[in-house]
Amino acid sequence: MTVYDATTAKIRQLPELLAQEVNDFTDFLLLRHDNARWQLWTQFNEAIEIAEQDFSDYLPNLEDYENRLARGEIQW
């Protein structure tokens, strides 16, 4: 039995939800071994991380700004 046959047999035993996870992981492995697509993915992932970091400061900064407005420290 080849590794492909053994893997296929195991996947067939999985419930649909777990088979979907295997499918997603297989997509990830294929992506990771395609250098051009992997570079695009890592650039996209870095951009998302930067955007999320910047956004995480938004609410505290907004609350501080509103409090300073309420205290009269700054004006509109």
N, C-alpha and C positions, 0 to 999 in steps of 0.2 A: 504494500500500500504506500503510495507517495504521500508527501506532506500535504499536497493539495487535496487528495482523497480524504485523508484523516481530518483535515481542517473542515472540509465540506460536511463530513459526517457529523462532526461536533456542532457545527452551525445549525444543521437540520434538527438537532435535539433542543435547541434554545427556543424559548418563547419569543414571540414577535418583537417585544420591546428590547430584549437582549440582542436579538439578531440585528436590530436597527443600530444598536451601539457598535456592534462588530462592523457593520457597514460604514458607519461614520468614521471609525478608526481606520478602516481600510482606505477611505477617501483621504484621511490625514496622511497616511503613509505614502500614498501615491503623490500627494501634493508635496510632501517633504523631499521626495526623491526627484522632483522636477524642479531644477534649480531656478529657472526663470519665474515659475509660479510661486515657489517658496520665497523668493526675494520680494515679490509683490505682497505676499501674505504678511511677511514680517514688517514691511513698511506700513501696511494698513494697520496691523496690530499696534505698532508703535504710535501711530497717529491717534488711534482710539484711546490708548493709555494716556496720552498727553491731554486729549480732550476731556477725559474723565477726571484727571487730576485738576485741571483748571476749573471744571464745573463744581468740583467738591468744595472749593473755596467760595463759590458764588453766594450761597445762602448765608454763611456766617458774615461775609462782607456786607451783604444787603442788610442784615439785621443790625450790624454795627452802624451802617450809614443811616438807617431809620432812627435808631436810638440817638445818634448825634443830632439829627434833624429835630427830634422831639425835645432834646435838651437845649436847643438853640445854638449849639456849637457851630453849626454850618447852616447855610440857607440855600434854598433852591436856586 
